């Protein structure tokens, strides 16, 4: 089984061909193909290639399936006995990708 570790949106993801992953928002239309060039590691059976920090010439291609927003996160700041309370909410944007190929 082959897989790759990629970096996008400040986070690292372990992806294999056919996987569907939710990453930080990427500016692309639904149905578009995107190339993720920051590949940290590629594993193909017993063959392991590790970058320093990235692998030159390696890329992961993926198709944009959808865009969306995650679950709401509540932010609460509270100081007891001080009449201080702040509430806010946040929904993070994401892009859903289907991995179509890994090349190293």
Number of C-alpha atoms within 10 A of each C-alpha: 8 14 18 24 17 20 17 15 9 7 9 14 15 14 20 21 17 12 13 17 17 17 19 15 16 16 10 14 13 14 12 11 16 18 14 14 17 20 26 22 21 25 16 12 9 8 8 12 13 14 13 8 10 15 17 13 10 19 20 22 17 24 20 20 17 15 19 13 12 11 10 11 11 10 10 10 9 11 9 7 6 7 7 9 10 9 9 10 9 12 12 12 15 17 19 20 25 20 21 16 16 20 11 15
